[in-house]
Amino acid sequence: MLGWLVLPIAMLALVLGVVGSFAITRTVGAVNDRILSAASRGIADSLASDNGEITLDLSPAVFGMLENNARDNVYYSVRRGRHVLTGYVDLPQIRLDPARSEAFTFAESQYLGHDIRIVAVAQIVPQIDEPIIVQVAETLDARKRMARDLLIGLAILELALIATAAMLMPIAVRRGLAPLKRLQGEMDRRGAEDLTPLSTVGVPGELGDLVSAFNTMLARLDAGFAGIRRFTADASHQMRTPLSVLRAHVAVLKRAKPGSVEAQGSIEDIDHAGARLSHLLNQLLSLARADSADPERLIQEAVHLDRLAADVVSAHDAAARVKHVTLRLEATGVVRVRTNEALAAELLANIVDNAIRYGRPGGQVAVIVAAAPPAIRVEDDGPGIAPDDRERVFSRFIRLNPRAEGDGSGLGLSIARSIAETLGLDIRLDEFADRRGLQVTIAFPSDADSLVKGP
């Protein structure tokens, strides 16, 4: 971990070194160029004319400003046109821009085997018909030494910075991780079932969001475990009754004579209890599949709602005849949506099964497929559900019809709600105008991404 922390510091030091070396080089060059241009200006200002002759009153102070400990060699020349009036005759000449005759012009060159920096300036002298060119040059030893000394100082400072950071980094990391160590210790001391939120006392602001997110996760886990415990208790209670019936009638069968009325009644009760237990187990499995389904990983495909409804009605036709319920399908055309066919079929099957089980004996159940907007409605003419109870019936193991107390498990609508939430569908309960019966509507999205057009 410390390696990853030191690496950015080293990269920052490298960037600062590159930028600093560039700035030092430019600054040293600018300072020395200013001195060089001042010397050339001093020579140029000393030029005069006497009856058409150029005179030069060269002060020693002009070259004094160029003196340095590096003992740089200084060269100069004063020329009129191509004729050198004074100075070094073979000093390299700089081409001046006529449009910038009064500005300083700098150039790099070589003279007598040395790298030199030259500055040139044009001076207008009274009574002289052309400008006088003044050039001053110096070797680069002083510049290089000054830049080298400054770069060495910069390197020493950066090395000291990196060394100091490397020494302080472990201390800073330990102090920075101390709150996390305290949180770790608090979690280690907890029991396996202790999901109470972590204390935020003494937690630095940087860790506040982390602790809050962790407490939120603990709250969700606590709610999830509470739901599992509640579900397990309810499922155990629901399964206990048919299992008790099975055991009681098996004991009766052991005592009863084969073929007797008592034995025949026990067999019928065992069959009824077994069917109820099988139905309960199937619904528990359906509920588990609905709860564990990941909406982002579901396979979405084009589904014909009319065909899906026809398959569900056909699968429940026998159960409807047993209850003397008339089950019919109403579909006016082809309706296609994009959803998961298996879960959508299971959703509709639970609603149809619920209508058959809790509807009016000898009544009617209609499965209606609508196209605009796409929806499936399941209507029955049974006792219905009071408005105050319509949200409560989506809870698990809730049964409102006293006459159906011995049948069903109270999971049908709960499974339907879970599947609908997984598929992103809307499910609602309504009553008819005469306040009899119940209408359950499964509304599918009607946007362009979900609605599939065409045959």
VOVEXSE-758900 format. One record per residue (C-alpha): x, y, z. Coordinates in steps of 0.2 Angstrom, whole numbers, padded with zeros to 4 digits, always signed. Layout:
BEGIN
XYZ;...
END
This chain:
BEGIN
+0000+0000+0000;+0014+0012+0004;+0022+0008-0013;+0006+0015-0021;+0006+0030-0011;+0025+0034-0014;+0023+0032-0032;+0012+0047-0035;+0024+0057-0025;+0038+0052-0035;+0029+0056-0051;+0024+0073-0044;+0042+0076-0040;+0047+0071-0058;+0035+0083-0065;+0041+0097-0054;+0059+0093-0058;+0055+0094-0077;+0045+0110-0075;+0058+0117-0063;+0072+0114-0075;+0063+0122-0089;+0059+0137-0078;+0077+0138-0072;+0084+0137-0090;+0073+0151-0096;+0076+0162-0081;+0095+0161-0082;+0094+0164-0101;+0083+0179-0098;+0093+0187-0085;+0110+0185-0095;+0101+0191-0111;+0095+0207-0102;+0113+0210-0096;+0120+0207-0113;+0107+0218-0121;+0111+0232-0108;+0129+0231-0113;+0125+0233-0132;+0114+0247-0128;+0128+0256-0118;+0140+0254-0133;+0126+0260-0145;+0122+0275-0135;+0141+0280-0134;+0141+0282-0153;+0142+0300-0161;+0147+0309-0176;+0160+0323-0179;+0159+0331-0196;+0153+0314-0204;+0165+0304-0194;+0159+0291-0182;+0166+0292-0164;+0165+0280-0150;+0167+0285-0132;+0167+0267-0125;+0166+0267-0106;+0174+0252-0096;+0158+0251-0086;+0149+0244-0101;+0160+0228-0101;+0161+0228-0082;+0143+0223-0081;+0148+0207-0091;+0162+0202-0079;+0158+0186-0069;+0167+0173-0059;+0166+0161-0073;+0178+0172-0083;+0167+0172-0099;+0175+0179-0114;+0167+0195-0121;+0167+0200-0139;+0160+0215-0148;+0160+0224-0165;+0153+0240-0172;+0151+0241-0191;+0144+0252-0204;+0136+0241-0217;+0149+0228-0220;+0164+0238-0214;+0169+0235-0196;+0173+0251-0187;+0180+0243-0171;+0180+0227-0162;+0182+0209-0168;+0182+0209-0187;+0178+0190-0189;+0164+0190-0176;+0149+0181-0183;+0136+0194-0190;+0117+0193-0186;+0105+0197-0200;+0093+0210-0193;+0075+0213-0197;+0073+0230-0205;+0056+0231-0198;+0063+0229-0181;+0079+0239-0182;+0078+0246-0165;+0074+0230-0156;+0087+0218-0149;+0091+0202-0160;+0098+0187-0151;+0107+0172-0159;+0117+0157-0155;+0134+0154-0164;+0152+0148-0162;+0167+0159-0161;+0185+0154-0158;+0180+0136-0154;+0167+0142-0140;+0148+0142-0140;+0143+0161-0139;+0127+0171-0137;+0126+0186-0148;+0115+0201-0147;+0114+0214-0160;+0105+0231-0161;+0105+0245-0174;+0109+0263-0169;+0104+0279-0179;+0118+0291-0178;+0115+0309-0183;+0123+0314-0200;+0126+0296-0204;+0115+0290-0219;+0114+0271-0213;+0111+0263-0196;+0127+0257-0186;+0126+0239-0180;+0132+0235-0163;+0135+0217-0158;+0140+0210-0141;+0144+0192-0138;+0149+0181-0123;+0153+0163-0120;+0141+0153-0110;+0151+0146-0096;+0142+0158-0083;+0125+0153-0089;+0129+0135-0089;+0136+0135-0071;+0122+0146-0064;+0109+0134-0072;+0119+0119-0066;+0120+0125-0048;+0101+0129-0048;+0097+0112-0055;+0107+0104-0042;+0099+0113-0028;+0082+0109-0035;+0087+0090-0036;+0093+0091-0018;+0076+0099-0012;+0066+0086-0022;+0076+0072-0015;+0073+0079+0003;+0055+0080-0001;+0054+0062-0006;+0064+0056+0008;+0053+0066+0021;+0037+0060+0013;+0044+0042+0013;+0047+0044+0032;+0031+0052+0036;+0020+0041+0025;+0019+0026+0037;+0015+0037+0052;+0001+0046+0041;-0006+0030+0035;-0006+0022+0053;-0015+0037+0059;-0027+0038+0044;-0031+0020+0046;-0034+0021+0065;-0053+0024+0063;-0054+0009+0052;-0045-0002+0065;-0057+0004+0078;-0072-0001+0067;-0063-0017+0063;-0061-0021+0081;-0080-0016+0085;-0085-0028+0071;-0074-0042+0077;-0081-0041+0095;-0099-0043+0088;-0108-0059+0088;-0114-0067+0071;-0132-0061+0073;-0128-0044+0079;-0133-0032+0065;-0135-0016+0075;-0128+0000+0066;-0110+0005+0069;-0107+0020+0080;-0103+0036+0071;-0095+0044+0087;-0077+0049+0083;-0078+0044+0065;-0069+0056+0054;-0079+0065+0040;-0069+0056+0026;-0076+0039+0033;-0094+0046+0037;-0101+0040+0020;-0093+0023+0021;-0100+0020+0039;-0117+0026+0033;-0117+0015+0018;-0112+0000+0029;-0125+0004+0042;-0138+0004+0028;-0132-0012+0022;-0133-0019+0039;-0151-0013+0040;-0155-0021+0024;-0148-0037+0030;-0157-0036+0046;-0173-0033+0037;-0169-0048+0025;-0165-0060+0040;-0181-0054+0049;-0191-0058+0033;-0183-0075+0031;-0186-0079+0049;-0204-0073+0047;-0206-0083+0031;-0199-0099+0039;-0210-0097+0054;-0226-0095+0043;-0221-0109+0031;-0218-0120+0045;-0235-0116+0052;-0243-0118+0035;-0235-0135+0033;-0239-0141+0050;-0257-0143+0047;-0257-0154+0032;-0243-0164+0040;-0253-0167+0056;-0268-0172+0045;-0258-0184+0036;-0251-0192+0052;-0268-0193+0060;-0276-0202+0046;-0262-0213+0043;-0264-0219+0061;-0283-0221+0058;-0279-0232+0042;-0268-0243+0053;-0283-0247+0064;-0297-0246+0051;-0303-0261+0041;-0298-0260+0022;-0313-0254+0012;-0323-0248+0027;-0331-0231+0027;-0318-0225+0040;-0304-0230+0029;-0311-0222+0014;-0314-0206+0023;-0296-0206+0029;-0289-0209+0012;-0299-0194+0005;-0293-0183+0019;-0275-0189+0015;-0277-0185-0003;-0284-0168+0001;-0270-0164+0013;-0257-0171+0001;-0264-0160-0013;-0263-0145-0001;-0246-0148+0004;-0240-0151-0014;-0248-0134-0019;-0240-0125-0004;-0223-0132-0009;-0225-0127-0027;-0230-0109-0021;-0215-0108-0010;-0203-0113-0024;-0212-0100-0035;-0209-0087-0022;-0191-0092-0020;-0188-0090-0039;-0197-0073-0039;-0187-0067-0024;-0170-0073-0032;-0173-0067-0049;-0161-0053-0055;-0170-0041-0066;-0154-0036-0075;-0150-0054-0080;-0167-0059-0086;-0169-0064-0104;-0181-0052-0112;-0190-0059-0128;-0205-0055-0139;-0220-0063-0130;-0238-0066-0137;-0249-0061-0123;-0264-0069-0131;-0255-0086-0133;-0248-0085-0115;-0265-0082-0108;-0272-0096-0118;-0259-0108-0112;-0263-0103-0094;-0281-0105-0096;-0279-0122-0103;-0268-0128-0089;-0281-0122-0076;-0297-0129-0085;-0297-0145-0075;-0295-0136-0058;-0309-0124-0063;-0321-0139-0068;-0318-0147-0051;-0323-0130-0043;-0338-0129-0055;-0331-0113-0061;-0333-0107-0079;-0316-0101-0085;-0315-0092-0102;-0302-0082-0112;-0306-0066-0121;-0293-0060-0134;-0297-0049-0148;-0281-0050-0158;-0262-0052-0157;-0253-0043-0143;-0234-0044-0142;-0223-0036-0128;-0205-0039-0123;-0204-0048-0106;-0198-0064-0099;-0211-0077-0104;-0208-0090-0090;-0210-0078-0076;-0225-0069-0085;-0234-0085-0087;-0231-0090-0068;-0237-0072-0063;-0254-0075-0073;-0255-0093-0067;-0255-0087-0049;-0268-0074-0052;-0280-0087-0061;-0277-0100-0048;-0281-0087-0034;-0297-0082-0043;-0303-0100-0045;-0299-0105-0027;-0307-0090-0019;-0320-0085-0031;-0339-0090-0030;-0343-0109-0032;-0351-0111-0048;-0346-0094-0054;-0336-0087-0068;-0318-0082-0071;-0313-0072-0087;-0295-0069-0093;-0296-0054-0105;-0281-0049-0115;-0281-0030-0120;-0270-0022-0133;-0270-0003-0130;-0262-0002-0118;-0256-0019-0117;-0263-0028-0101;-0271-0044-0095;-0286-0043-0084;-0293-0058-0073;-0311-0055-0068;-0321-0066-0056;-0339-0064-0049;-0334-0069-0031;-0335-0060-0015;-0321-0048-0020;-0309-0039-0008;-0313-0024+0002;-0303-0008-0002;-0295-0008+0015;-0288-0025+0012;-0282-0024-0006;-0264-0019-0001;-0264-0032+0014;-0268-0047+0003;-0251-0045-0006;-0243-0050+0010;-0237-0068+0013;-0249-0081+0021;-0264-0068+0021;-0281-0076+0018;-0297-0066+0019;-0310-0078+0014;-0316-0088+0029;-0324-0101+0018;-0308-0104+0010;-0298-0106+0026;-0295-0125+0023;-0289-0122+0005;-0275-0112-0002;-0260-0105+0007;-0261-0086+0005;-0246-0085-0006;-0254-0082-0023;-0255-0063-0024;-0239-0062-0014;-0230-0072-0028;-0239-0061-0041;-0232-0045-0033;-0214-0052-0032;-0214-0057-0050;-0222-0041-0056;-0209-0031-0047;-0195-0042-0055;-0202-0039-0072;-0206-0021-0070;-0225-0023-0072;-0239-0015-0063;-0252-0025-0054;-0268-0018-0046;-0285-0024-0039;-0301-0016-0044;-0320-0019-0041;-0334-0019-0053;-0347-0005-0054;-0360-0016-0044;-0346-0019-0031;-0346-0038-0034;-0331-0048-0038;-0313-0043-0041;-0303-0037-0056;-0284-0040-0056;-0275-0030-0069;-0257-0034-0075;-0251-0019-0085;-0237-0021-0097;-0226-0006-0102;-0232+0003-0118;-0216+0012-0122;-0207+0009-0139;-0194-0002-0130;-0206-0014-0122;-0220-0015-0135;-0217-0026-0150;-0227-0022-0166;-0231-0034-0180;-0238-0052-0181;
END
